[in-house]
Amino acid sequence: MSLSEFRIFVLTVLIAAVGAAAARLLAMPAPYLIGPATAVTIAGFAGLTLRIAQPVRNATFIIVGLSMGTGLTPEVFVAARTWPLSFLMVPVAVVVLLYSATWTLQRFFGYDRATALLAASPGHLSFVLSLASETRSDLLAVGVIQSVRVLALTITVPLIVDILGLVSVAPPPAAVMHPLALAGSFAAAAALGYLFMRLKVPAALLLGGMIAAGSTHLTGLVSGDLPSWIMTPTYVLLGALIGSRFSGASFRAMRAAFVAGGVVTVVVVALAAAIAASVCYVTAVPLDAALIAFAPGGLETMAAMAVMLHAQPTYVGAHHVLRLVILSVLMPFALRRDITRR
């Protein structure tokens, strides 16, 4: 990392920390995600260049995965007996959200089919942008609309859960992982994550962390949660990462795409909430967990949110991973005419 890049990173972290402190003082739900995401977004629109260094970003994803894996216990497998019905709704939700948002973007904002499909994809941003490069779509509009959706969901989902009184009661504080076990788990998670990256597995680093911690906790080899002095900065960095997508951007230049992203977010949130409510009615899954599981936000963000709000992180993570797998198959098929046309 060069000196200039280091300065940018430090400035980003400082702004994120101020945002987190402000959100905490305002007693907002998930303050360490909402505050940094909001503060860094505002600073980005003000013209500042803000960015989270790639190694730090990768470490953040690994830690979120580890935090999910620590919750993998035999009791989770008992609860998972009701999950198959919920899993069956994931492909339904993906198709409904994708084509409803696509229709909205084409009908009311005049985007061409390829741009609308890519911008409407409920997640998998890096994969979507790689597909966009193979079409004649509006790459800027796709990036802005996708980023608006992720930012809006990061801010609104915890607020919705809080307003509806759905925040689960925090379990009794668990013991903290031994430092050596934590270091070993992180090393194993990093190795698995980079192996998955080479194999082009979606959410590779997060899955590496989840498997590394989950396997040792399930067997009883390791016990305990990640310490708060690691998790709190991780949430702040994740929030900053979301907000940094608008770094140096001109709101005037991308106002149309920003508005389109806001409208599409309202549409998909309403549909996702209806699907989550139906899943909650049919299964024994709490509504807060179902809402986060079916919200089309970023996997790492939704997983971290589930941990913060004590909303069955393993259930949430499993659903979002399945959503990414479905999108990996569905999006190239939906865009087959547009990709071959170029």
C-alpha positions in Angstrom: 0.0 0.0 0.0 1.5 3.3 -1.1 1.5 6.3 1.3 -1.3 8.0 -0.6 -3.4 4.9 -0.4 -2.7 4.6 3.3 -3.9 8.1 3.9 -7.1 7.5 2.0 -7.7 4.3 4.0 -7.0 6.1 7.3 -9.4 9.0 6.4 -12.1 6.5 5.4 -11.7 4.7 8.8 -11.9 7.9 10.7 -15.0 9.1 9.0 -16.6 5.6 9.5 -15.7 5.7 13.2 -17.4 9.1 13.6 -20.4 7.8 11.8 -20.5 4.7 14.1 -20.2 6.9 17.2 -23.0 9.1 16.1 -25.3 6.2 15.3 -24.5 4.7 18.7 -25.4 8.0 20.5 -28.7 8.1 18.6 -29.4 4.5 19.7 -29.9 3.2 16.2 -30.1 -0.5 15.6 -26.9 -2.0 14.1 -25.1 1.3 14.6 -21.7 0.0 13.6 -23.1 -0.8 10.1 -25.6 2.0 9.6 -23.4 4.8 10.9 -20.3 4.2 8.9 -22.2 3.4 5.7 -24.1 6.7 6.0 -21.1 8.9 7.0 -18.8 7.5 4.3 -21.5 7.9 1.6 -22.1 11.5 2.5 -18.4 12.2 2.5 -18.1 10.5 -0.8 -20.7 12.7 -2.4 -19.0 15.7 -0.8 -16.0 14.9 -3.1 -13.7 13.0 -0.9 -11.8 9.9 -2.2 -12.5 7.1 0.2 -11.5 3.5 0.0 -11.0 0.4 2.1 -7.7 -1.4 1.3 -8.1 -4.8 -0.4 -6.3 -6.8 2.3 -8.4 -5.2 5.0 -11.5 -5.9 2.9 -10.6 -9.6 2.6 -9.8 -9.9 6.3 -13.2 -8.3 7.1 -15.0 -10.9 5.0 -13.1 -13.8 6.7 -13.9 -12.5 10.2 -17.6 -12.2 9.3 -17.5 -15.8 8.2 -15.7 -16.9 11.4 -18.4 -15.1 13.5 -21.1 -17.1 11.6 -19.3 -20.4 12.1 -19.0 -20.0 15.8 -22.8 -20.2 16.0 -22.8 -23.6 14.2 -23.8 -26.0 17.0 -25.8 -29.3 17.2 -28.9 -27.2 18.2 -28.7 -25.5 14.8 -29.1 -28.8 13.0 -32.2 -29.5 15.1 -33.7 -26.1 14.0 -32.6 -26.8 10.4 -35.2 -29.5 10.0 -37.7 -26.7 9.1 -35.4 -25.0 6.7 -36.0 -27.0 3.5 -39.4 -25.4 3.0 -37.7 -22.0 3.4 -35.0 -23.0 0.9 -37.6 -23.9 -1.7 -38.7 -20.2 -1.6 -35.3 -18.9 -2.4 -35.4 -19.6 -6.2 -39.0 -18.2 -6.3 -37.8 -15.1 -4.5 -34.9 -14.6 -6.8 -37.1 -14.9 -10.0 -39.8 -12.6 -8.6 -37.4 -9.9 -7.4 -35.3 -10.0 -10.6 -38.1 -9.7 -13.1 -40.2 -7.3 -11.0 -37.3 -4.9 -10.7 -36.4 -5.4 -14.4 -39.9 -4.5 -15.5 -39.8 -1.4 -13.2 -36.6 -0.2 -14.7 -37.7 -0.7 -18.3 -41.2 0.6 -17.8 -40.6 3.7 -15.7 -37.0 4.6 -16.4 -36.5 3.6 -20.0 -33.4 1.3 -19.5 -32.7 -1.3 -22.2 -33.3 -5.0 -21.3 -29.7 -5.9 -20.6 -29.1 -2.9 -18.3 -32.4 -3.4 -16.5 -31.6 -7.1 -15.9 -28.1 -6.5 -14.6 -29.2 -3.6 -12.4 -32.1 -5.6 -11.1 -30.1 -8.7 -10.1 -30.7 -9.2 -6.4 -27.0 -9.4 -5.4 -23.7 -10.9 -6.6 -22.4 -7.4 -7.6 -18.9 -8.5 -8.8 -20.4 -11.3 -11.0 -23.0 -8.9 -12.4 -20.4 -6.3 -13.3 -18.3 -8.9 -15.1 -21.4 -9.9 -17.1 -22.1 -6.3 -17.8 -18.7 -5.9 -19.5 -19.8 -8.5 -22.0 -22.9 -6.6 -23.1 -23.8 -3.2 -24.4 -25.4 -2.2 -21.1 -25.0 1.0 -19.2 -22.2 0.0 -16.8 -22.5 3.2 -14.7 -26.2 2.7 -14.2 -25.8 -0.9 -13.2 -23.2 -0.1 -10.6 -25.1 2.9 -9.2 -28.5 1.0 -8.9 -26.8 -2.0 -7.4 -24.9 0.1 -4.9 -28.0 2.1 -3.9 -29.9 -1.1 -3.2 -27.1 -2.4 -0.9 -26.7 0.9 0.9 -30.5 1.3 1.4 -30.9 -2.2 2.7 -28.0 -1.8 5.1 -29.7 1.2 6.6 -33.4 0.2 6.4 -33.5 -3.5 7.3 -32.2 -3.0 10.9 -34.6 -0.1 11.3 -37.6 -2.2 10.0 -36.7 -5.0 12.4 -36.3 -2.6 15.3 -39.5 -0.6 14.5 -41.6 -3.8 14.3 -40.1 -5.0 17.6 -38.5 -8.1 16.1 -35.0 -7.8 17.5 -34.2 -11.1 19.1 -33.1 -11.1 22.7 -29.3 -11.4 22.9 -28.2 -14.8 24.3 -26.1 -14.9 27.5 -22.5 -13.8 26.8 -20.4 -16.8 25.6 -16.8 -17.4 26.4 -14.3 -15.8 24.0 -12.2 -18.0 21.8 -8.6 -18.6 23.0 -6.2 -16.3 21.1 -4.3 -19.3 19.7 -7.5 -20.9 18.5 -8.6 -17.6 17.0 -5.3 -17.2 15.1 -5.4 -20.8 13.9 -9.0 -20.4 12.8 -8.2 -17.3 10.9 -5.3 -18.9 9.1 -7.4 -21.9 8.1 -10.2 -19.7 7.0 -7.9 -17.6 4.8 -6.4 -20.7 3.2 -9.9 -22.1 2.5 -11.1 -18.8 1.3 -8.4 -18.3 -1.2 -8.8 -21.9 -2.4 -12.5 -21.2 -3.0 -11.6 -18.0 -4.8 -9.4 -20.0 -7.3 -12.3 -22.3 -7.7 -14.6 -19.3 -8.4 -16.9 -20.2 -5.5 -19.3 -17.3 -4.6 -18.6 -15.5 -1.3 -15.3 -17.5 -1.1 -13.7 -15.7 1.9 -16.9 -15.7 4.0 -17.5 -19.4 3.3 -13.9 -20.2 4.2 -14.4 -18.5 7.6 -17.7 -20.1 8.2 -16.4 -23.6 7.4 -13.2 -23.1 9.4 -15.0 -22.0 12.5 -18.1 -24.1 12.1 -16.2 -27.4 11.8 -14.1 -26.9 14.9 -17.1 -25.6 17.0 -19.4 -28.4 15.8 -16.8 -31.1 16.8 -16.0 -29.3 20.1 -12.4 -28.8 19.2 -12.8 -25.1 19.7 -15.4 -23.1 21.6 -16.3 -19.5 22.2 -17.2 -16.4 20.2 -15.0 -13.9 18.5 -14.1 -11.0 20.9 -15.9 -7.7 20.6 -12.7 -5.9 20.0 -12.4 -7.7 16.7 -16.1 -7.7 15.7 -16.9 -4.1 16.4 -14.1 -2.7 14.0 -15.1 -5.4 11.5 -18.7 -4.0 11.4 -17.3 -0.5 11.1 -15.1 -1.5 8.2 -17.9 -3.3 6.4 -20.1 -0.3 6.7 -17.3 1.9 5.4 -16.9 -0.5 2.5 -20.5 -0.1 1.5 -20.4 3.7 1.7 -17.1 4.0 -0.2 -18.8 2.8 -3.4 -20.0 6.4 -3.9 -16.5 7.9 -3.3 -15.9 11.0 -5.4 -19.2 10.5 -7.3 -21.3 13.4 -8.5 -24.9 13.0 -7.4 -26.0 15.4 -10.2 -24.2 13.2 -12.8 -25.9 10.0 -11.7 -29.2 11.4 -10.3 -31.4 9.4 -12.7 -29.7 6.1 -11.8 -29.8 7.0 -8.1 -33.5 7.6 -8.2 -34.1 4.4 -10.1 -32.1 2.5 -7.5 -34.2 4.0 -4.8 -37.5 3.0 -6.5 -36.3 -0.5 -7.3 -35.2 -0.9 -3.7 -38.7 -0.1 -2.4 -40.2 -2.6 -4.8 -37.8 -5.5 -3.9 -38.0 -4.8 -0.2 -41.8 -4.9 -0.3 -41.8 -8.2 -2.2 -39.0 -9.7 -0.1 -40.9 -8.8 3.1 -44.1 -10.5 1.7 -42.1 -13.6 0.9 -40.4 -13.6 4.4 -43.8 -13.2 6.1 -45.1 -16.2 4.2 -42.0 -18.3 5.1 -42.4 -17.3 8.8 -46.1 -18.3 8.7 -45.4 -21.7 7.2 -42.2 -22.6 9.2 -41.0 -22.0 12.7 -38.4 -19.4 11.5 -38.6 -16.1 13.3 -39.7 -13.1 11.2 -36.5 -11.1 11.8 -34.3 -14.0 10.5 -36.6 -14.5 7.5 -36.6 -10.8 6.6 -32.8 -10.6 6.7 -32.4 -14.0 4.8 -34.7 -12.8 1.9 -33.5 -9.2 1.8 -31.5 -8.9 -1.5 -28.5 -7.2 0.2 -24.9 -8.1 0.1 -24.1 -11.5 1.6 -21.4 -10.3 3.9 -23.5 -7.3 5.1 -26.6 -9.4 5.7 -24.6 -12.1 7.5 -23.0 -9.4 9.8 -26.4 -7.9 10.4 -27.8 -11.3 11.4 -25.0 -11.7 13.9 -25.5 -8.2 15.3 -29.2 -8.6 15.7 -29.0 -12.2 16.9 -31.2 -13.4 14.0 -30.0 -17.0 13.4 -26.9 -16.2 11.4 -26.4 -19.7 10.0 -29.9 -19.7 8.6 -29.4 -16.3 7.0 -26.0 -17.1 5.6 -27.2 -20.4 4.1 -30.1 -18.6 2.3 -27.9 -15.9 0.9 -25.3 -18.4 -0.4 -28.1 -20.3 -2.1 -29.2 -17.0 -3.7 -25.8 -16.4 -5.1 -25.6 -19.9 -6.5 -28.9 -19.5 -8.2 -27.9 -16.1 -9.6 -24.7 -17.6 -11.0 -26.8 -19.9 -13.1 -29.8 -17.7 -13.9 -28.1 -14.4 -14.9 -26.0 -15.8 -17.8 -29.1 -17.6 -19.0 -31.3 -14.5 -18.8 -28.7 -12.5 -20.6 -27.7 -15.1 -23.3 -29.1 -13.0 -26.2 -27.4 -9.8 -25.0 -24.0 -11.5 -24.4 -23.9 -13.3 -27.8 -25.1 -10.2 -29.7 -22.0 -8.2 -29.0 
